[in-house]
């Protein structure tokens, strides 16, 4: 069988097969390729649009995730419930109710960051879809008490940024992104600034720490969606020239007169802007962490991608040596605003696999008596069962989950509903079922209104959507944890989940459901109740 889906035809690349019912399973081509076809499939479209077809489309107002169906994912595990006792609360049916479950977490090597829910919105960078929904994302994160990371290339992509000797001294967009969070921050959650190769050259860390008062920064090695640097599409010639002169890789060369002529007459409509790949040096990394702390960083994070196991081990080791406050490990198949489509589907270590490897490496460090950094596992996590399973897979070392597309989805839906309310264009299916106002439609609105008072009216609907989504996740997680008799995140353990097939058990080291509790079950069956019966 093939694990790859949509080979040579996918909604993500706006391609399709001429004979969808008859496809070669090896190549994805139609079994009968017809001379005279205009090129509907990916191969055919590539014959006239070339490298454009490498990327999912359309760029700007969409996000994407891989279609590949990996042999082991979170559906290969079930959460184990119990009928006896409780951890973290008195074993009393009138006290051990699911609303009593504590989903709060602490982060940082000294526990200085408080979160109401164990999640971080993994870095949202310079894509348009992130920028246009940022107030909802950041505001919702602050209100929900979770973390959010400002992604790469913000200052470099900001046309209003000011540079002095090649270093950024002012970026209105970076200020906007920070203020969107700080406006609603009440002591729970955090916002961090990430930087890549170009950002580091521009001095983004120093600018954020020294001029903007940022406390947390994130070093970036990679992400789950791709193994190269970030990309965006540029529809303006002037913008493409500006980015080229700032030092980005822009294709085709926007300063070439022939390219300018082709663009102006419509032969192509978009430039590609690429970031460079980083080159990790372990000793330099540790020095960089020290430099950032000297510059005022209270918390330093590291994000790594779905790289081969030896580079995951490298990330774990240096995170330990530098006493990193959070290590985010992003599995293959993760979401993106723009990544090469085949790369996103066919590269890297998938989430469950990379999580199992990370647990193994962290345990080795722990047994050696070394510092074990808190970990956030990311890659396709969307609902509360994923959160529970991810934390259990790496217990006790995994403290958070990383999420990107799902918070963005919640913010986008919230913004759309808000716009429809203002335009008085809500569909009848909404008005008849839910009502006409934000307070009617968003089920968590009353909580925020009670907390914020008159300020509630200033909450962006995107933030309201994200807050309501996180509220649902928290409630669902409380229910799952209550069923497992775990009333605090600290009590979640690896045996709170069981593998449903042998491959999942082998990959993860989690017991197969038929092997779970074997010795305890035998002891229970061997007990005698003769005195009680007498």
VEXDO-506900 format. One line per 4 residues: number of its first residue (from 1); their letters; for each residue x, y, z of C-alpha. Coordinates in steps of 0.02 Angstrom, whole numbers, m for minus. Layout:
residues N
NUM = A = X,Y,Z; ... $
END
This chain:
residues 534
1 = XXXX = 0,0,0; 51,181,m23; 54,299,126; 60,449,9 $
5 = XXXX = m106,526,m40; m145,635,m189; 14,598,m285; 14,705,m441 $
9 = XXXX = m157,779,m399; m207,879,m247; m324,1020,m198; m172,1099,m117 $
13 = XXXX = m86,1124,m285; m250,1152,m380; m217,997,m486; m324,846,m527 $
17 = XXXX = m320,686,m627; m411,666,m792; m463,489,m743; m478,495,m553 $
21 = XXXX = m547,317,m546; m397,244,m635; m229,302,m566; m59,219,m564 $
25 = XXXX = m20,188,m380; 166,211,m411; 174,375,m507; 4,452,m477 $
29 = XXXX = m17,474,m664; m178,427,m751; m162,247,m810; m199,314,m983 $
33 = XXXX = m111,479,m1015; m196,559,m1165; m109,661,m1299; m216,817,m1309 $
37 = XXXX = m243,840,m1121; m213,1020,m1068; m115,968,m914; m234,952,m768 $
41 = XXXX = m117,850,m657; 39,907,m565; 156,840,m699; 52,918,m837 $
45 = XXXX = 36,1086,m751; 223,1085,m718; 250,1076,m906; 194,1256,m924 $
49 = XXXX = 200,1334,m749; 360,1248,m692; 421,1287,m517; 260,1377,m472 $
53 = XXXX = 182,1206,m448; 306,1158,m312; 206,1261,m189; 27,1242,m125 $
57 = XXXX = m93,1372,m194; m165,1500,m177; m40,1588,m65; m91,1721,59 $
61 = XXXX = m260,1676,134; m237,1490,159; m140,1366,266; m94,1188,219 $
65 = XXXX = m52,1021,299; 19,860,229; m94,726,157; 23,580,193 $
69 = XXXX = m56,444,301; 84,389,418; 84,210,484; 80,270,665 $
73 = XXXX = m11,426,726; m109,474,881; m260,371,824; m153,216,856 $
77 = XXXX = m169,248,1044; m316,249,1163; m327,340,1329; m344,223,1479 $
81 = XXXX = m477,260,1608; m490,187,1783; m619,144,1914; m515,161,2072 $
85 = XXXX = m439,307,2165; m382,479,2108; m216,569,2089; m204,749,2144 $
89 = XXXX = m370,754,2236; m461,659,2372; m540,498,2307; m714,559,2344 $
93 = XXXX = m850,554,2210; m915,723,2268; m745,805,2254; m663,715,2109 $
97 = XXXX = m771,795,1974; m698,843,1805; m715,1030,1838; m588,1006,1979 $
101 = XXXX = m452,950,1857; m309,1076,1851; m249,1104,1671; m126,1241,1718 $
105 = XXXX = 60,1223,1686; 223,1307,1729; 366,1334,1610; 546,1390,1611 $
109 = XXXX = 693,1308,1698; 636,1392,1859; 449,1381,1827; 429,1568,1804 $
113 = XXXX = 299,1562,1664; 120,1519,1712; m6,1451,1586; m191,1412,1607 $
117 = XXXX = m183,1278,1473; m29,1178,1415; m10,1249,1240; 96,1367,1138 $
121 = XXXX = 50,1436,968; 207,1388,875; 287,1527,775; 179,1627,656 $
125 = XXXX = 292,1722,537; 278,1840,391; 141,1755,291; m8,1866,252 $
129 = XXXX = m134,1749,331; m41,1760,497; m20,1949,487; m203,1982,447 $
133 = XXXX = m264,1873,590; m130,1919,715; m235,2024,833; m352,1877,855 $
137 = XXXX = m209,1755,880; m111,1860,1004; m261,1929,1095; m341,1758,1107 $
141 = XXXX = m179,1681,1172; m164,1814,1307; m346,1797,1360; m335,1607,1363 $
145 = XXXX = m170,1610,1457; m66,1511,1332; 96,1549,1241; 125,1620,1068 $
149 = XXXX = 283,1646,967; 311,1784,840; 392,1697,693; 535,1737,577 $
153 = XXXX = 559,1881,454; 440,2006,536; 562,2152,537; 638,2107,370 $
157 = XXXX = 469,2099,284; 405,2258,364; 420,2396,232; 412,2526,371 $
161 = XXXX = 561,2452,463; 708,2569,488; 887,2504,481; 1050,2582,537 $
165 = XXXX = 1213,2500,482; 1114,2347,430; 1029,2328,601; 845,2357,634 $
169 = XXXX = 808,2507,746; 620,2519,720; 487,2398,659; 305,2452,677 $
173 = XXXX = 247,2277,632; 348,2196,771; 279,2325,893; 102,2287,834 $
177 = XXXX = 124,2102,859; 189,2123,1036; 59,2251,1087; m82,2140,1023 $
181 = XXXX = m34,2016,1159; 18,2135,1298; m148,2230,1284; m240,2078,1354 $
185 = XXXX = m104,1992,1456; m150,1963,1639; 2,1866,1701; m36,1699,1619 $
189 = XXXX = 41,1645,1454; 189,1721,1363; 245,1795,1199; 416,1759,1125 $
193 = XXXX = 511,1825,974; 592,1702,854; 735,1738,733; 816,1650,585 $
197 = XXXX = 977,1683,490; 922,1849,414; 840,1907,576; 1000,1872,672 $
201 = XXXX = 1098,1976,545; 972,2117,566; 992,2114,756; 809,2069,787 $
205 = XXXX = 846,1988,955; 940,2138,1022; 806,2257,957; 666,2156,1037 $
209 = XXXX = 756,2137,1203; 834,2308,1223; 707,2423,1138; 541,2332,1154 $
213 = XXXX = 554,2249,1324; 533,2070,1265; 572,1938,1397; 569,1777,1294 $
217 = XXXX = 659,1736,1132; 665,1578,1026; 811,1514,926; 754,1424,769 $
221 = XXXX = 831,1269,695; 681,1219,590; 500,1164,582; 400,1010,538 $
225 = XXXX = 331,1071,373; 497,1084,281; 684,1061,296; 733,1227,217 $
229 = XXXX = 707,1410,262; 546,1507,258; 462,1560,97; 328,1682,45 $
233 = XXXX = 261,1745,m121; 278,1930,m166; 156,2010,m288; 239,2181,m293 $
237 = XXXX = 396,2218,m395; 444,2361,m279; 428,2246,m128; 531,2111,m212 $
241 = XXXX = 669,2236,m250; 665,2300,m70; 684,2124,1; 823,2081,m121 $
245 = XXXX = 919,2236,m66; 892,2188,117; 984,2026,82; 847,1898,53 $
249 = XXXX = 851,1768,m86; 719,1825,m211; 678,1727,m369; 679,1776,m507 $
253 = XXXX = 800,1920,m482; 686,2073,m468; 828,2191,m514; 856,2107,m682 $
257 = XXXX = 779,2221,m818; 721,2071,m918; 632,1998,m766; 551,2167,m732 $
261 = XXXX = 488,2173,m911; 413,1998,m899; 330,2039,m733; 257,2203,m796 $
265 = XXXX = 177,2119,m945; 102,1981,m837; 210,1832,m890; 219,1789,m705 $
269 = XXXX = 132,1870,m557; 232,1822,m403; 411,1824,m341; 475,1696,m216 $
273 = XXXX = 563,1758,m59; 671,1628,27; 763,1626,193; 931,1542,214 $
277 = XXXX = 956,1379,308; 1048,1389,473; 1212,1300,509; 1213,1233,686 $
281 = XXXX = 1372,1239,788; 1346,1171,963; 1473,1279,1052; 1416,1435,959 $
285 = XXXX = 1237,1394,1006; 1279,1390,1191; 1374,1554,1174; 1224,1632,1085 $
289 = XXXX = 1109,1581,1227; 1229,1663,1349; 1235,1821,1242; 1044,1831,1237 $
293 = XXXX = 1034,1816,1425; 1164,1953,1442; 1055,2060,1328; 910,2038,1449 $
297 = XXXX = 821,1880,1393; 732,1807,1543; 682,1652,1445; 769,1571,1297 $
301 = XXXX = 682,1437,1192; 735,1325,1049; 625,1259,909; 684,1115,803 $
305 = XXXX = 603,1024,658; 577,846,603; 761,817,568; 848,648,571 $
309 = XXXX = 870,569,744; 1050,622,769; 1003,806,750; 858,785,870 $
313 = XXXX = 983,712,994; 1094,863,960; 949,982,998; 908,890,1160 $
317 = XXXX = 1089,891,1216; 1124,1075,1184; 955,1123,1258; 1010,1032,1415 $
321 = XXXX = 1185,1108,1416; 1118,1285,1392; 973,1257,1514; 845,1308,1383 $
325 = XXXX = 676,1356,1455; 573,1268,1320; 619,1150,1179; 484,1137,1044 $
329 = XXXX = 498,982,935; 392,991,777; 348,830,687; 336,804,500 $
333 = XXXX = 172,838,414; 145,998,511; 51,1147,446; 118,1290,343 $
337 = XXXX = 73,1452,260; 191,1407,118; 309,1258,99; 358,1149,m48 $
341 = XXXX = 211,1030,m61; 303,868,m97; 433,909,35; 298,934,165 $
345 = XXXX = 226,764,123; 384,664,99; 519,724,219; 560,707,402 $
349 = XXXX = 512,611,558; 323,612,591; 253,677,755; 229,515,854 $
353 = XXXX = 397,448,796; 492,608,837; 402,618,1004; 452,440,1048 $
357 = XXXX = 633,474,1001; 633,636,1101; 566,546,1255; 704,416,1238 $
361 = XXXX = 840,549,1229; 769,651,1373; 760,496,1481; 943,461,1445 $
365 = XXXX = 988,637,1503; 882,615,1658; 968,451,1703; 1136,538,1681 $
369 = XXXX = 1083,670,1806; 1082,811,1678; 958,954,1660; 804,901,1563 $
373 = XXXX = 723,1046,1468; 533,1061,1464; 469,1004,1294; 322,1054,1184 $
377 = XXXX = 275,925,1052; 199,995,893; 135,926,728; m48,901,685 $
381 = XXXX = m116,921,862; m292,989,854; m408,923,991; m402,875,1174 $
385 = XXXX = m367,690,1148; m212,738,1048; m157,849,1193; m177,709,1319 $
389 = XXXX = m90,580,1210; 55,696,1169; 86,736,1353; 73,552,1399 $
393 = XXXX = 190,497,1258; 330,602,1332; 283,603,1516; 351,673,1628 $
397 = XXXX = 458,780,1511; 329,844,1387; 247,994,1469; 156,1078,1325 $
401 = XXXX = 91,1049,1150; 129,1161,1002; m15,1211,889; m23,1324,736 $
405 = XXXX = m156,1289,605; m295,1254,730; m277,1417,830; m266,1509,664 $
409 = XXXX = m424,1421,606; m514,1474,764; m456,1654,744; m504,1658,559 $
413 = XXXX = m678,1590,595; m699,1716,736; m648,1858,621; m765,1798,485 $
417 = XXXX = m912,1791,605; m870,1964,672; m864,2036,496; m1031,1956,452 $
421 = XXXX = m1109,2028,611; m1050,2204,569; m1108,2187,389; m1274,2112,449 $
425 = XXXX = m1243,1966,332; m1248,1820,452; m1325,1669,366; m1497,1617,425 $
429 = XXXX = m1424,1454,488; m1328,1557,617; m1461,1683,666; m1598,1552,685 $
433 = XXXX = m1489,1435,788; m1374,1552,886; m1428,1734,873; m1364,1897,802 $
437 = XXXX = m1226,1958,919; m1055,1900,976; m1126,1867,1149; m1258,1754,1073 $
441 = XXXX = m1144,1659,955; m982,1634,1053; m1022,1523,1201; m875,1587,1305 $
445 = XXXX = m915,1771,1278; m1004,1788,1446; m846,1734,1538; m743,1870,1457 $
449 = XXXX = m877,2001,1479; m887,1962,1664; m697,1975,1678; m666,2125,1565 $
453 = XXXX = m820,2232,1590; m828,2375,1465; m664,2319,1386; m754,2166,1318 $
457 = XXXX = m818,2271,1173; m637,2299,1115; m595,2113,1105; m568,2064,923 $
461 = XXXX = m688,1927,867; m536,1826,811; m475,1828,992; m648,1780,1051 $
465 = XXXX = m646,1632,930; m476,1573,991; m524,1596,1174; m683,1494,1148 $
469 = XXXX = m586,1357,1057; m458,1344,1198; m601,1341,1324; m672,1190,1232 $
473 = XXXX = m500,1105,1233; m478,1138,1418; m649,1066,1460; m619,913,1350 $
477 = XXXX = m448,885,1428; m524,899,1602; m648,762,1557; m513,647,1488 $
481 = XXXX = m400,675,1637; m543,646,1758; m581,480,1673; m398,432,1693 $
485 = XXXX = m408,487,1876; m272,618,1848; m321,787,1922; m162,881,1878 $
489 = XXXX = m50,878,1725; 96,821,1834; 11,652,1858; m10,608,1674 $
493 = XXXX = 100,456,1640; 149,349,1492; 37,206,1548; m114,322,1534 $
497 = XXXX = m116,276,1350; m104,106,1265; m53,58,1090; m186,m24,981 $
501 = XXXX = m66,m114,863; 106,m193,876; 189,m63,765; 130,81,874 $
505 = XXXX = 193,m11,1028; 363,m44,946; 385,135,886; 330,221,1046 $
509 = XXXX = 380,103,1185; 200,118,1248; 124,m48,1304; 4,m135,1187 $
513 = XXXX = m170,m133,1260; m166,m323,1280; m3,m313,1379; m53,m168,1491 $
517 = XXXX = m73,m203,1679; m40,m390,1655; 48,m421,1822; m75,m313,1920 $
521 = XXXX = m223,m400,1838; m153,m571,1887; m129,m516,2068; m309,m453,2075 $
525 = XXXX = m375,m618,2008; m274,m717,2134; m346,m623,2283; m464,m710,2402 $
529 = XXXX = m623,m628,2465; m674,m774,2576; m677,m671,2737; m784,m536,2659 $
533 = XX = m903,m665,2587; m915,m751,2756 $
END
